[in-house]
Amino acid sequence: MSTRTLISPAVLARPRRRALYWTVFAAVVLLFTLAFLGPLYWLVSSGFKDAQEVIQTPPTLVPGSFEPANYSRAWEVMDLATLLFNTLYYAFGALAFQLVLDVAAAYSLSKLRPVLGKAILGMMLATLMIPATVLVVPQYLTVLDVPVIERNLLNSPWAIWLPSVTNAFNIFLLKRFFDSIPKELLDAASMDGASPLRILWSIVLPISRPILGVVSIFAVVGVWKDFLWPMLTLPDPTKQTLNVGIYSLSNGVPVNVLIAALTIASVPTLLIFLIFQRHIMSGLTAGGLKG
């Protein structure tokens, strides 16, 4: 059986049509490549320019002045080492909490079938319809004076970790994957005497590595790129994240050095995407078919 395509092989067999097809295809690919890589190129190249050339109009495509010392100066002036350590600490702490609690929630909804489980899942997914900015004020008031324990979590990593745990999207992704695991496999383990916790640890988690990788990437990148919430909850300069710290220290810093700092801050997330892009796609499509 032949595969159906937008343009039939008979049309592509004609030299003129084939040339037109590849010309349009190359133009579209080039256009999207420029749209995505253009800002990134401007960011990196501007970090090598001097302060005068950065603000020059019209801007230069290739740096006329090459100053790689801007990056080392940005690292020292803005204390990026401390900010980078803080961000990694918050990001991987949030990752640990999300893997434990979100996996437990998704496994319960998928396999343990609690009472009102569908209603609980529906309410979780309904929170995705609420803009994140709407929740800023109630979340801030909550961490300012946590109910029951009556503690102020400002300037503590708990102000970053606890709100990140309630991630309905990650719970939905995990549940969808767990739903695709054959029920017979879990029933066989249960008949052998394995408890639900043992089934989760020994069977479900080992075969869930693709989706766990996706959730891990989302958790780390989510904390890494966040700006408003860390700015509100971490006013202490020594405890700020990379994005907030660069913003706080930007006054009086030359624009080329500031751009170099922003480039350094962008590198880790770009590396994560380039290294794990295949795992991201495989994890997102995993669980789409049962069996």
N, C-alpha and C positions, 0 to 999 in steps of 0.2 A: 504494500500500500504506500503510495507516494504521500509525502508531507505537503499539506496545503500552505502556501505562502502568499504574501501580499502581492508579489509580482511573480507570474508564472515563469517556469524555466524556458518556455517557448519565446516569451518576450525578451528574456535576458540573452537568448541565443543570437539575437540580432545585434550586430556590432554597434550601431548607433544607440540603440536602447540600452545596451550594456554600458557604454561609455557615459550616457546621461545618468544612469543609475548610480554608478560609482562616483561621478562628479558631485551629484546631490548628496550622496552618503558622506563623502569626504568633507563637503562644506558644512553639513550639519554637525559632524563630529568635531571639526575645527571650531565651529561657533560655540558649542557647549564646552569644549576644552578651554577656550579663552574666557568664557563666562565664569568658570569655576577656578581656573588657575591664575587668571589675571589679577584678582585682588591679593592672592597669596604671593605672586611674584612682586607686586608693588610693595607688599609688607616687608619681604626679605630684602629686596634691593634698596629700599629707603633706609634700612638699617645700616647700609654701607655708605650712605651719602653724608655730606656735612650738613650743618643746620641750615645754611643758606640755600643749598640745592634742594632740600626737602620741600621748602615752601615756595620754590621757584614756579612761576607761571609763564608758559605752559610747563608741565612736569617733564622731566627727562626720562626716557624709556630705559636707557643704560646709564648707570651712575658715572658721572664725569669725575667725581672725586671718590676714591676707594679708601674707606676708613674702617677696617675690621675692628679697630680698637673700641668702636662704639659698643660692641657686644660685651667685651670685658668690663668696660666702664659701667654699663647698665647692670651687670651682675654685681659689681661692688657698690655702686651708689644706692641701688634700690634693695640691697641685701636679699637678692633673689634666692640664695641658698636657704635662708630661714623660711621665706615664704613658700618655697618649693617643698620643704620638709613639712610645714604645717598643712599644706594642701594634700600631700600624700597621706599624712596621718588621718585627716578627716575623710578622705576618699576611701581608703581601705578599711577604716572603721565602719563607715556606712555600708561598704560592701559586705563585711562580716555579718552585720545585723540583718541586712536584706537577705543574704543567703540562708540564714537560720530561720528567720521569722516568715519571710515570703514563701520559702519552700514548704514550711510547715502548714501555712494557710492554704496554699495551692493543693498540697497533697490531701489535706482534710476535705476540701471542697470537691476534689476529683474522685478520690477513692474511698474515703470514710463515710461520705454522704451524710453529713449532719442534718438535724432537723432545721428547716428553713434555710438550707444551704443555697438554694437558688435565689431566695430573696436577699441573702447576704451578698452573694456575688453580684446581683443586680444593683444593690446599693453601692457596692464598690465601684462598679463600672459607671454608675451615675456620677460619681465624683470626677470622672474624666471630662465631663461636660462643663465643669466649673472652672473658669479661668484661674490660673495660679495666683494672680495678683489679688483676687478677691479674698483668698485665704490668708494673705500676709498678716493682716491686722489680728484676726483671732488666733493665729499661730503665735504671733509675737506676744500677745497677752497671756497665752498659755505658758510659754517658756519663761515669761517674766515672773509668773507666780503659778507654779504647777499645782493643779488641784490635788487635794488629799495630802501630798507630802509637803506642800507649801514651800517650795524651794525655787530660787532664782537661778536659771540655767544660762544666763547671759555670760559671755566670755568663757564658756566651757564647750568641749566637743559634743556634749549631749544635745546642745541646741542645733547642731548640724545633723547628728546621727538619728535622733528620734523622729523628726519630721520626714526624713528620707525613707524610713522603714515602711511607712504607709503608702506604698507605691502600687496602685491598683493595676497599672499597665503590666508591670512585671509579674504580679500574681496571675493575671489573665494569661500571659504568655506561658508561664509554668503550668497552669492548669490545663491549657490546651494541649501541651506536650504530654502531660501525665494522662490525659484522656486517651491519647493514641497508644498507650502501652497496653498490650493484650491483657484482658482480664484473666484469661486462663493461666498466664504466667504467674500472676500474683496469687491466684487460687491454689496453684500447685505448691507455692511456698507456704501458704497458710495451712494447707493440709499436712505439710511436713512439720508443723508446729512453730513456724516463725511468727513473731508478733508483728503488728503493724509497723512499729518502729524499726524492727529488724528488716522487714521487707523494704522500707524506705531506704535504709542505710546500705543494704547489701545488694538490692536489685534495682530499685528505681533510680537512685542517684548515679550509679555507674553508667547506666544507659542514657542518662540525661545530660551528659557533658556538653553537647552542643548548645542546648538552651541555657544551661548554667553559665556557659561562656558568654552568651549574649547578655544575660542579666547582669553579669559581672561588669561587662564593658559599659552598659547603660548606667550602672550604679556609679562607677568611677568617673565617667564623663559628666554625669549629671551634677556631681559635687564640684568637679573641676571647673565647669563653665559657669556655675551659678555666681551671681554677683549681688543681687539685692538682698537676699536672705543673710549671707555672711556679713554684709556691710551693716545690717541692723543688729545682728546678734553677737558680733565679735568686734566691738569698738576698740579693744586693746590692740595697739599696733603690733605688738609682739606675737599675737595669736591670729592675725588675719591670714586669709588665703591669698593666693597669688594674684588673682584679678583685683581684689579689694586693696591689697598692699600696693600694687602698681598705681592704682588710682589715687590712693592716699599720699603717695610720695611723688606724684607727678608735678606738683607745683615747683617751679624753678628749675626743672630738669629740661635740658634741650630736647627739642622735638625728635631729633634723630636718635638720641639715646633712649627716649621713651618708646619709639617704634622698635628699636632693637630689643627692649625689654618685652614688648608685646610679642615679638617674634619668638623669643625664648619661651614665653608662656604658652605659645601655640604648638610648640614642637612635640611635647609628650602626647597630646591627644591625636595629632596627625600620625605619629608613629604607631599608636594603638590601632588606629583605623587601617593603616597600610599593612600592618602585620596580621591583623585578625579579620580582615574584610571578608575572607572566604568563610570563616567561622560565623560571622554575623549573618551572612546570607543563608548559610545552611541551617543555622539555629532558628532564624525567623520562618523558614519554610518547613522545618521539621514539625511533625505533628499535624500537618495539613491533611494527610491521608491516614486513616486508621488501618491497622493490620500488623 
